[in-house]
Amino acid sequence: MQVRAKSIPPTPATLPSRHDRPSKTVPCEHGVARELLLIGLVVALGVLAALVILLPAMVTG
């Protein structure tokens, strides 16, 4: 009688890392100004959302 070894599911330790796999992305250059503009827009939207939530509570409270 032969005993088969159980197949072990892959764990993060046994999976190849992201750097081992071939990359399918095309490298593109973008400026720091564009990156800072996008970060500023996200922060501004977060502040605006906080004001929309907190301002009515402060006025009525």
TAPEVEN-V399528 format. One record per residue. PSI is psi as a letter, one per 20 degrees, with the letter a starting at -180 (999 if undefined). OMEGA is omega in whole degrees, 0 to 359 (999 if undefined). Layout:
PSI:OMEGA ; PSI:OMEGA
//
This chain:
p:180 ; p:179 ; p:178 ; q:176 ; p:178 ; q:175 ; p:182 ; p:179 ; q:181 ; p:176 ; r:179 ; h:180 ; h:182 ; i:179 ; q:177 ; q:181 ; r:182 ; h:183 ; i:179 ; h:182 ; q:177 ; q:183 ; p:178 ; j:181 ; q:178 ; p:180 ; p:180 ; q:180 ; p:171 ; q:187 ; r:178 ; h:181 ; g:179 ; g:179 ; g:179 ; h:177 ; g:179 ; h:177 ; g:178 ; h:178 ; g:180 ; g:179 ; g:180 ; g:178 ; h:177 ; g:178 ; g:179 ; g:178 ; h:178 ; h:178 ; g:180 ; h:181 ; g:188 ; h:184 ; g:177 ; h:179 ; h:180 ; h:181 ; g:183 ; h:185 ; 999:999
//
